[in-house]
Amino acid sequence: MSNPSLSYTPRFLQLLTGMADQDLPGRPSIQQLPGRYVKMIAAMGEQFYHDDQRNYFELTCASCQKAGRYDLATVCVKSPMPDTQELSNTFSLGQAEGRDTLQPNSKAKLQLWPDYLQCMGYFHCAHCHAAGPWLVSPRTNSMLMLGAMAGMLENRLTAQGVEGLNPNLHFHIGKLLIDNGFEPSLGTDAEAYYLDKLGDAPEDAWLWNRLGNTYLKGHRPELAIVAYEHSLRFDANQMESHYSIGMLLYEVGAYAEAIPHLQDALALANGYKQLSPQLLRAFLMEVVRMLDECADQVDQDFTLLLPADDDEAAKKGEPWAMPLREELIAEFEEADSDEECGELYIYLAETYMSSEVAQLVNPVVAVFADRYGIPIKQRSSKKPVSQATKKKKSKRKKKSR
């Protein structure tokens, strides 16, 4: 029997492989999924996410009436919440050993998953493989309400400029909306939405990427990387899929495998319109940081893949000449703090998104242009060429993540 924690919807396998309905297994396994990296990511299992990233609660499957612990991941709290008086209807506050404890009301019954909560976690019943509906016990319901109230407090503190109580809090205030305003209650609802869309447009690379994001947010990286890889079958220039594959490989320590995907993400960034300029810069800054560490881990030069600057250069196979002056290279190599590295990473990120830099407020690339007299060179959006430019490897030690 396959590992229940790695279960997934049979229709996902069908869309990936074209398998006929009668051949679909009731509980498909990870081994049946296509893709180069799925087994590598799946092998990480529970180690992929830190303990403080998990958000376990006990739920009861309405189909088989069996309970289990499931990772809800991030939970969004929609407004309005139920009246907090419901908490006292289910629990009574008591004292035990000098600490407040919640005493369950034995007469209370199981109830459906609260409709004011949206859960990003992706999971199936460990017993019958159903994807819901889910029931919660009085204790679970009250703990969910307490988490929601903690999220409200955190939100209020943040609005007042006060540091929150818990940086790892899993409850956030607001609605989770995907695509055209669809509100999923569970990660499997979001999956069903995208699988329906893909049923009508199976070669839509953007939809495959969004399905991958659904799995990733649901704490299922092994399913996410399959979707990202599949999106590249239909659009090899899907920048976000290259980024996500590179990031996942980086996270599991597959640095050599991550490098080409991270390089492609950089090369495809110029002119990418699916992200705002601000978010695109944040993506690329992270790409450059990961590339720097990957190069250090595999003991090679920090290599950046660059698209050609013009048609003539592209014909000759010449990479675009990034304006890295000697002063800048020296500053990069001597940087020994996250803040110093961060400014340099931002500069490189903005260099790759030159056509969108004008839309940024106070771009760092302008600071470097003024500091070193480096001209801000605009580029047209082109497909990347397989050329690389290398910078002398930094001698500084990278901080462990």
C-alpha positions as CSV (number, residue, x, y, z in Angstrom):
1,M,0.0,0.0,0.0
2,S,1.3,3.5,-0.8
3,N,2.1,5.9,1.9
4,P,-1.1,7.7,2.9
5,S,0.7,10.9,3.5
6,L,1.8,10.9,-0.2
7,S,-1.7,10.2,-1.6
8,Y,-3.2,12.4,-4.3
9,T,-6.2,12.7,-6.6
10,P,-6.3,10.0,-9.4
11,R,-7.4,12.7,-11.9
12,F,-4.0,14.5,-11.5
13,L,-2.3,11.3,-12.7
14,Q,-4.8,11.0,-15.6
15,L,-4.1,14.5,-16.9
16,L,-0.4,13.9,-16.7
17,T,-0.4,10.6,-18.5
18,G,-3.6,10.3,-20.4
19,M,-4.5,7.1,-18.6
20,A,-8.0,5.7,-19.3
21,D,-10.6,5.9,-16.6
22,Q,-10.8,2.1,-16.2
23,D,-7.0,1.9,-15.7
24,L,-6.8,4.6,-12.9
25,P,-5.9,3.2,-9.5
26,G,-8.1,4.2,-6.6
27,R,-5.1,5.3,-4.6
28,P,-2.3,6.2,-7.1
29,S,1.3,6.1,-5.9
30,I,4.3,8.5,-6.2
31,Q,6.0,5.9,-8.4
32,Q,3.4,6.3,-11.1
33,L,4.0,10.1,-11.5
34,P,6.2,11.2,-14.4
35,G,9.0,13.6,-13.9
36,R,12.7,13.8,-13.3
37,Y,12.7,15.0,-9.7
38,V,9.6,13.7,-8.0
39,K,11.2,10.7,-6.3
40,M,14.0,12.9,-5.0
41,I,11.6,15.4,-3.5
42,A,9.3,12.7,-2.1
43,A,12.2,11.0,-0.4
44,M,12.6,14.0,1.9
45,G,9.2,13.2,3.4
46,E,8.5,15.0,6.7
47,Q,12.0,16.5,6.7
48,F,11.1,18.9,3.8
49,Y,9.3,21.4,6.1
50,H,10.5,22.4,9.6
51,D,8.3,21.4,12.5
52,D,7.2,25.0,13.1
53,Q,5.9,25.1,9.5
54,R,3.5,22.3,10.2
55,N,0.0,22.9,11.5
56,Y,-1.5,19.6,12.6
57,F,-5.1,19.3,13.7
58,E,-7.3,16.2,14.3
59,L,-10.1,15.9,11.7
60,T,-12.7,13.1,11.1
61,C,-13.5,11.9,7.6
62,A,-17.2,12.1,7.0
63,S,-17.0,9.2,4.5
64,C,-15.5,6.6,6.8
65,Q,-15.9,8.3,10.2
66,K,-12.3,7.7,11.1
67,A,-10.1,10.4,12.7
68,G,-6.5,11.4,11.8
69,R,-4.0,14.2,12.2
70,Y,-3.6,16.3,9.1
71,D,-1.3,19.3,8.3
72,L,-3.6,22.2,7.5
73,A,-0.7,24.5,6.5
74,T,-1.8,28.1,6.4
75,V,-5.4,28.9,7.5
76,C,-7.1,32.0,6.3
77,V,-9.8,33.5,8.6
78,K,-12.7,35.0,6.8
79,S,-14.9,37.6,8.3
80,P,-17.3,37.4,10.1
81,M,-16.2,34.9,12.7
82,P,-18.7,33.1,14.8
83,D,-19.6,34.7,18.1
84,T,-17.0,33.8,20.6
85,Q,-19.8,32.7,22.9
86,E,-19.8,29.5,20.8
87,L,-16.5,28.6,22.5
88,S,-18.1,28.5,26.0
89,N,-21.0,26.5,24.6
90,T,-18.5,23.8,23.7
91,F,-15.8,24.1,26.4
92,S,-15.8,25.3,30.0
93,L,-12.7,27.0,31.4
94,G,-11.3,25.3,34.4
95,Q,-8.2,25.2,36.5
96,A,-5.7,22.3,36.8
97,E,-2.3,22.5,38.4
98,G,-2.5,26.3,38.4
99,R,-3.0,26.6,34.6
100,D,-6.0,27.3,32.5
101,T,-7.3,24.3,30.7
102,L,-10.2,23.6,28.4
103,Q,-12.6,20.9,29.5
104,P,-14.6,19.4,26.6
105,N,-18.4,19.3,26.8
106,S,-19.1,15.5,26.4
107,K,-22.5,16.2,24.9
108,A,-21.2,18.2,22.0
109,K,-21.2,16.4,18.6
110,L,-18.9,16.5,15.6
111,Q,-19.6,19.3,13.1
112,L,-18.6,20.2,9.6
113,W,-15.4,22.1,8.8
114,P,-16.1,25.7,9.8
115,D,-17.2,27.8,6.8
116,Y,-15.3,30.9,8.1
117,L,-11.9,29.2,7.7
118,Q,-10.0,28.4,4.5
119,C,-7.2,25.8,4.8
120,M,-4.4,25.6,2.2
121,G,-3.2,22.2,3.4
122,Y,-3.6,19.4,0.8
123,F,-4.4,16.0,2.2
124,H,-6.7,12.9,1.7
125,C,-8.1,10.6,4.3
126,A,-5.4,8.2,5.5
127,H,-8.0,5.4,5.8
128,C,-10.4,5.7,2.8
129,H,-8.6,8.3,0.6
130,A,-11.6,10.6,0.5
131,A,-10.9,14.3,0.1
132,G,-13.7,15.4,2.4
133,P,-16.0,16.5,3.7
134,W,-14.3,16.8,7.0
135,L,-15.8,16.9,10.5
136,V,-14.3,18.5,13.6
137,S,-14.6,17.6,17.2
138,P,-15.7,20.2,19.8
139,R,-12.0,20.4,21.0
140,T,-10.7,20.8,17.4
141,N,-13.3,23.5,16.7
142,S,-12.4,25.5,19.7
143,M,-8.7,25.2,19.1
144,L,-9.4,26.5,15.5
145,M,-11.3,29.4,17.0
146,L,-8.4,30.2,19.4
147,G,-6.0,30.1,16.4
148,A,-8.3,32.5,14.5
149,M,-8.4,34.9,17.4
150,A,-4.6,34.7,17.7
151,G,-4.5,35.6,14.0
152,M,-6.8,38.6,14.6
153,L,-4.5,39.8,17.5
154,E,-1.4,39.4,15.3
155,N,-3.1,41.3,12.5
156,R,-4.0,44.2,14.9
157,L,-0.5,44.3,16.3
158,T,1.0,44.4,12.9
159,A,-1.3,47.2,11.8
160,Q,-0.2,49.2,14.8
161,G,3.5,48.7,14.0
162,V,4.0,46.3,16.9
163,E,6.1,43.2,16.5
164,G,3.8,40.1,16.5
165,L,3.7,37.6,19.3
166,N,4.4,34.5,17.1
167,P,6.3,34.8,13.8
168,N,5.2,31.2,12.9
169,L,1.5,31.7,13.5
170,H,-0.4,29.8,10.8
171,F,-3.7,31.8,11.0
172,H,-4.1,34.9,8.9
173,I,-7.0,37.3,8.5
174,G,-8.6,37.6,5.0
175,K,-10.0,35.6,2.2
176,L,-8.0,33.2,0.0
177,L,-8.9,33.9,-3.6
178,I,-7.5,32.1,-6.6
179,D,-7.8,32.9,-10.3
180,N,-11.1,34.7,-10.9
181,G,-12.2,35.0,-7.3
182,F,-12.8,31.4,-6.5
183,E,-12.8,30.8,-2.7
184,P,-11.5,27.3,-1.8
185,S,-12.2,25.9,1.6
186,L,-9.5,23.3,1.4
187,G,-6.4,22.6,-0.7
188,T,-8.2,19.8,-2.5
189,D,-10.9,22.4,-3.5
190,A,-8.2,24.5,-5.1
191,E,-6.8,21.5,-6.8
192,A,-10.2,20.5,-8.2
193,Y,-10.7,24.0,-9.6
194,Y,-7.4,23.8,-11.6
195,L,-7.9,20.2,-12.7
196,D,-11.3,21.2,-14.2
197,K,-9.6,24.1,-16.0
198,L,-6.8,21.8,-17.2
199,G,-9.4,19.3,-18.4
200,D,-10.5,22.0,-20.9
201,A,-7.0,23.3,-21.6
202,P,-4.5,20.5,-20.9
203,E,-1.6,22.3,-22.6
204,D,-1.9,25.6,-20.6
205,A,1.5,26.0,-18.9
206,W,0.3,28.8,-16.7
207,L,-2.5,26.7,-15.3
208,W,0.0,23.9,-14.6
209,N,2.2,26.3,-12.8
210,R,-0.7,27.5,-10.6
211,L,-1.7,23.9,-9.8
212,G,1.9,23.4,-8.7
213,N,1.6,26.5,-6.4
214,T,-1.5,25.0,-4.9
215,Y,0.4,21.8,-4.0
216,L,3.4,23.7,-2.7
217,K,1.2,25.9,-0.4
218,G,-0.5,22.7,0.7
219,H,2.9,21.3,1.8
220,R,3.1,18.7,-1.0
221,P,6.3,19.6,-2.8
222,E,6.6,16.3,-4.6
223,L,3.3,17.0,-6.4
224,A,4.3,20.6,-7.0
225,I,7.5,19.8,-8.8
226,V,5.6,17.3,-11.1
227,A,3.2,20.1,-12.1
228,Y,6.0,22.6,-12.6
229,E,8.0,20.1,-14.8
230,H,4.8,19.4,-16.8
231,S,4.2,23.1,-17.4
232,L,7.6,23.3,-19.1
233,R,6.6,20.7,-21.6
234,F,4.2,23.2,-23.1
235,D,6.2,26.4,-22.5
236,A,9.9,26.1,-21.9
237,N,10.0,29.8,-21.1
238,Q,7.6,29.6,-18.1
239,M,9.8,31.6,-15.8
240,E,8.0,30.9,-12.6
241,S,8.2,27.1,-13.1
242,H,11.9,27.3,-13.6
243,Y,12.2,29.4,-10.5
244,S,10.1,27.0,-8.4
245,I,11.9,23.9,-9.6
246,G,15.2,25.5,-8.9
247,M,14.0,26.6,-5.5
248,L,12.8,23.1,-4.6
249,L,16.0,21.5,-5.7
250,Y,18.0,24.0,-3.8
251,E,16.0,23.3,-0.6
252,V,16.8,19.6,-0.8
253,G,20.5,20.2,-1.5
254,A,20.5,19.3,-5.2
255,Y,22.6,22.3,-6.0
256,A,24.0,21.2,-9.3
257,E,20.5,20.3,-10.6
258,A,19.1,23.6,-9.4
259,I,21.6,25.9,-11.2
260,P,20.3,25.5,-14.8
261,H,16.7,26.2,-13.7
262,L,17.7,29.2,-11.7
263,Q,19.8,30.5,-14.6
264,D,16.8,30.1,-16.9
265,A,14.6,32.0,-14.5
266,L,17.0,34.9,-14.7
267,A,17.3,34.8,-18.4
268,L,13.5,34.7,-18.9
269,A,12.7,37.5,-16.5
270,N,13.0,40.5,-18.8
271,G,9.6,41.3,-20.1
272,Y,7.8,38.7,-18.0
273,K,4.3,40.2,-17.4
274,Q,2.6,37.6,-15.1
275,L,4.2,39.3,-12.0
276,S,4.3,42.9,-10.8
277,P,7.7,44.6,-11.1
278,Q,8.0,44.6,-7.3
279,L,7.3,40.9,-7.0
280,L,9.4,40.0,-10.0
281,R,12.4,41.8,-8.4
282,A,11.8,39.9,-5.1
283,F,11.8,36.6,-7.1
284,L,15.0,37.5,-8.9
285,M,16.8,38.6,-5.8
286,E,16.1,35.2,-4.3
287,V,17.3,33.5,-7.5
288,V,20.6,35.4,-7.4
289,R,21.1,34.5,-3.7
290,M,20.4,30.8,-4.4
291,L,22.7,30.8,-7.4
292,D,25.5,32.3,-5.3
293,E,25.1,29.7,-2.6
294,C,24.7,26.8,-5.2
295,A,28.0,27.9,-6.9
296,D,29.7,27.9,-3.5
297,Q,28.3,24.4,-2.6
298,V,29.4,22.7,-5.8
299,D,32.8,24.6,-5.8
300,Q,32.4,26.4,-9.1
301,D,32.3,30.0,-10.3
302,F,29.2,32.0,-9.7
303,T,27.7,31.7,-13.2
304,L,24.9,33.8,-14.6
305,L,23.1,33.0,-17.8
306,L,22.3,36.1,-19.8
307,P,20.2,36.6,-22.9
308,A,21.7,38.3,-26.0
309,D,21.4,42.1,-26.2
310,D,20.5,42.3,-29.9
311,D,19.8,40.2,-32.9
312,E,23.4,40.4,-34.2
313,A,24.8,39.3,-30.8
314,A,22.3,36.5,-30.7
315,K,23.4,35.2,-34.1
316,K,27.0,35.2,-32.9
317,G,26.0,33.4,-29.7
318,E,27.4,36.2,-27.6
319,P,26.0,36.8,-24.2
320,W,24.7,40.1,-23.1
321,A,27.5,42.1,-21.3
322,M,26.3,42.8,-17.8
323,P,27.9,46.0,-16.5
324,L,30.0,44.5,-13.7
325,R,32.8,46.9,-13.2
326,E,35.9,45.9,-11.2
327,E,34.8,48.1,-8.3
328,L,31.5,46.3,-8.1
329,I,33.1,42.8,-8.4
330,A,35.4,43.8,-5.5
331,E,32.4,45.0,-3.4
332,F,30.5,41.8,-4.1
333,E,33.5,39.6,-3.1
334,E,34.2,41.6,0.1
335,A,30.6,41.6,1.3
336,D,30.3,39.8,4.6
337,S,26.8,40.7,5.8
338,D,23.3,39.9,4.7
339,E,22.6,43.6,4.3
340,E,25.6,44.2,2.0
341,C,24.9,41.0,0.0
342,G,21.2,42.0,-0.2
343,E,21.9,45.3,-2.0
344,L,24.1,43.6,-4.5
345,Y,21.5,40.8,-5.1
346,I,18.9,43.5,-5.7
347,Y,21.2,45.2,-8.2
348,L,21.7,42.0,-10.2
349,A,17.9,41.2,-10.0
350,E,17.1,44.7,-11.4
351,T,19.7,44.2,-14.1
352,Y,17.8,41.2,-15.4
353,M,14.5,43.0,-15.4
354,S,15.7,46.1,-17.1
355,S,12.5,46.8,-19.1
356,E,10.5,46.9,-15.9
357,V,13.0,48.9,-13.8
358,A,11.4,52.2,-14.7
359,Q,8.2,51.1,-12.9
360,L,10.1,50.6,-9.6
361,V,10.4,53.3,-6.9
362,N,14.1,54.1,-6.1
363,P,15.6,51.2,-7.9
364,V,19.0,50.0,-6.6
365,V,20.4,49.9,-10.1
366,A,20.2,53.7,-10.2
367,V,22.2,53.9,-6.9
368,F,25.0,51.7,-8.5
369,A,24.8,53.7,-11.7
370,D,25.4,56.9,-9.7
371,R,28.1,55.3,-7.5
372,Y,30.2,53.7,-10.3
373,G,29.1,55.6,-13.4
374,I,27.5,52.4,-14.8
375,P,25.0,53.2,-17.5
376,I,21.5,51.7,-17.0
377,K,21.1,49.7,-20.2
378,Q,17.7,48.9,-21.5
379,R,17.1,45.5,-23.2
380,S,14.3,44.1,-25.3
381,S,12.8,40.9,-24.2
382,K,14.3,37.9,-26.0
383,K,14.6,34.2,-25.6
384,P,17.7,33.2,-23.7
385,V,20.8,31.8,-25.6
386,S,22.9,29.1,-24.0
387,Q,25.8,31.3,-23.1
388,A,27.2,32.1,-19.7
389,T,29.3,34.7,-18.2
390,K,31.4,34.0,-15.0
391,K,32.4,36.1,-12.1
392,K,35.4,35.4,-10.0
393,K,34.2,33.2,-7.1
394,S,33.7,34.9,-3.8
395,K,36.2,34.0,-1.1
396,R,33.9,34.9,1.7
397,K,32.1,32.2,3.6
398,K,28.4,31.9,3.0
399,K,26.2,31.9,6.1
400,S,24.3,28.7,6.7
401,R,20.6,29.0,6.1
